[in-house]
Amino acid sequence: MKPELQSWLTEKRHELHQVPEISGEERGTAASISNLLLACGPDAVLTGIGGHGVAAVYESGQPGPTIGIRCELDGLPIQEISSARYASQHPGKGHLCGHDGHMAMVLGVAFVLGDKRPAKGRVVLIFQPAEETGQGAIAFRADHKFANIAPDYVYSLHNLPGLELGAVEMCSGPANCASRGMRIVLTGKTSHAAAPQDGLSPAGALAELIPALAALGHGGALDADYALTTLTHARLGETTFGVAPGMAELWVTLRTVSDTRMTGLIREAEQLVSASAQAHGLGVEISYDDVFEACVNTDEAVQILSEACQTRDIPCKLVPTPQRFSEDFGQFGKGAKTAMFWLGAGRDHPQLHNPDYDFPDALIPIGTDIFLAAIEQTLKA
């Protein structure tokens, strides 16, 4: 990558970093991306896809496959801790997962394609909203505009702290775990703290469910039986000494390698909760948020990405197990050959979703180059 392009992309990454918007609220980010794409000479820029999604289309004029390159628009509702001059200007919000860097890479692809169109077929650059909630890819694909740009192949990446800076890892088959947030509300009856016998406290059920739900999934090997239940929040009654509680709330994240195992884990958890509520005479409501299906890489797309890295002399390792974290990118596999690779952010780099995380700018030219090579390799396949 030419130094001037790298400098421009780094500047744009820093600008995006300063104004993070959380899932479903990416209006300003989408507008900025649309304006930047228009300056990169696409044949079309589509906006408002599945919310605030944006897509840029680069036509070759020749028959061939449609290749999608996908990145994410949203930030996180987490206060950033940073002394960088480009730190977040939006209190309580930050690009602490690196989506600003992912956008910069795909903008780099746009810039190059503006000067040199694909040899055949077309390339669609996808800037997807609401990845962090698991709803963005679903909404993007469900939008009627998507039918006109539906890709045959889609490639994406995620930066990965703990992996050597600039190194690439990926796997065939399961690539990211399925997960969902389970919210449990137990309802009894309040009473004066001096007369708890006149109420119906959910404290006993809550005390039972915390270890019982944790015991449903201990993690372990990332195979077909993998299941992990993580207790993330619990609340009993109100913050007062004068009232015996009549309500309890418990949040649990369920995580599995496959969607089939997730179905089983949900059934086990719901049966356990229902039995406990019934035994204690409590009402119960169960709801789910942040629902992510498993992300699965197809063999052909993985092979293409592997060959793309080889052509650019970028270290690439095929690994046998998926990542524990979740991604909604798997939705694009419903109708396309897809693969996500992990690009090392450094062995000692702060972890994703941490207040002190920042995307390494050195990755911008590497990610851009891999995407461009993947386009070339796909057209040779």
Summary of the structure (lengths in Angstrom):
residues: 381
radius of gyration: 23.0
end to end distance: 24.7
largest distance: 80.3
contacts: 1377
relative contact order: 0.19
helix: 35%
strand: 29%
